[in-house]
Amino acid sequence: MRQTVSKWEQGLSVPDSDMLVLISDTLETPVSTLFGENIAEIEVDEIKAIAEKLEVINLQLAQKKTSRRKVVHWLLISLSIVIVLTFLF
């Protein structure tokens, strides 16, 4: 076993898929990490992407709110004008 692990460390051979799964389970880490994938960088990128999407959604909601306020404002002004004109004539 020592020689096998030594060969893995030196890059002379690689574990078979069953062994990779066993090592992964034993170390409680994904197989991709055993292959050298940096999970932290991926998580940061995913969090950044989610944050950017949320920012866009917040901006869209703010624009809708502003638009609704403008519509309500002009409706109230129009209604006031109609009421005033109704009482004058």
C-alpha positions as CSV (number, residue, x, y, z in Angstrom):
1,M,0.0,0.0,0.0
2,R,2.8,2.4,0.8
3,Q,4.3,1.9,-2.6
4,T,1.0,2.5,-4.3
5,V,0.4,5.8,-2.4
6,S,4.0,6.8,-3.2
7,K,3.3,6.3,-6.9
8,W,0.2,8.4,-6.7
9,E,2.1,11.2,-4.9
10,Q,4.9,11.0,-7.6
11,G,2.3,11.1,-10.4
12,L,3.5,7.7,-11.6
13,S,0.0,6.2,-11.3
14,V,-3.5,7.1,-10.2
15,P,-6.1,5.4,-8.1
16,D,-8.9,3.6,-9.8
17,S,-12.4,5.0,-9.5
18,D,-13.5,2.7,-6.6
19,M,-10.4,3.8,-4.6
20,L,-11.1,7.5,-5.3
21,V,-14.6,7.1,-4.0
22,L,-13.3,5.3,-0.9
23,I,-10.7,8.0,-0.3
24,S,-13.3,10.7,-0.8
25,D,-15.7,9.1,1.6
26,T,-12.9,8.6,4.2
27,L,-11.7,12.1,4.0
28,E,-15.2,13.5,3.7
29,T,-14.3,15.6,0.7
30,P,-15.5,15.6,-2.9
31,V,-13.6,13.6,-5.5
32,S,-13.1,16.8,-7.5
33,T,-11.0,18.2,-4.6
34,L,-8.8,15.1,-4.7
35,F,-8.1,16.1,-8.3
36,G,-7.0,19.5,-7.3
37,E,-10.1,21.5,-7.9
38,N,-10.3,24.6,-5.7
39,I,-13.8,24.6,-4.2
40,A,-13.4,28.0,-2.4
41,E,-12.8,29.8,-5.7
42,I,-15.9,28.3,-7.3
43,E,-18.0,29.2,-4.3
44,V,-16.8,32.8,-4.4
45,D,-17.6,33.0,-8.1
46,E,-21.0,31.5,-7.5
47,I,-21.7,33.9,-4.6
48,K,-20.6,36.8,-6.7
49,A,-22.9,35.8,-9.6
50,I,-25.8,35.4,-7.3
51,A,-25.1,38.8,-5.7
52,E,-25.0,40.4,-9.2
53,K,-28.3,38.8,-10.1
54,L,-29.9,40.0,-6.9
55,E,-28.6,43.5,-7.5
56,V,-30.3,43.5,-10.9
57,I,-33.5,42.3,-9.4
58,N,-33.4,45.0,-6.7
59,L,-32.9,47.6,-9.4
60,Q,-35.8,46.3,-11.5
61,L,-38.1,46.3,-8.4
62,A,-37.1,49.9,-7.5
63,Q,-37.8,51.0,-11.1
64,K,-41.2,49.3,-11.0
65,K,-42.0,51.0,-7.6
66,T,-41.0,54.4,-9.0
67,S,-43.1,53.8,-12.1
68,R,-46.1,52.8,-10.0
69,R,-45.8,55.9,-7.8
70,K,-45.7,58.1,-10.9
71,V,-48.8,56.5,-12.3
72,V,-50.7,56.8,-9.0
73,H,-49.5,60.4,-8.7
74,W,-50.8,61.4,-12.2
75,L,-54.0,59.4,-11.7
76,L,-54.7,61.4,-8.5
77,I,-53.9,64.7,-10.2
78,S,-56.2,63.7,-13.1
79,L,-59.0,62.7,-10.8
80,S,-58.7,65.9,-8.8
81,I,-58.9,67.9,-12.0
82,V,-62.1,66.0,-13.1
83,I,-63.7,66.6,-9.7
84,V,-62.9,70.3,-9.8
85,L,-64.2,70.6,-13.3
86,T,-67.4,68.7,-12.4
87,F,-68.1,71.1,-9.5
88,L,-67.4,74.1,-11.7
89,F,-69.8,73.2,-14.4
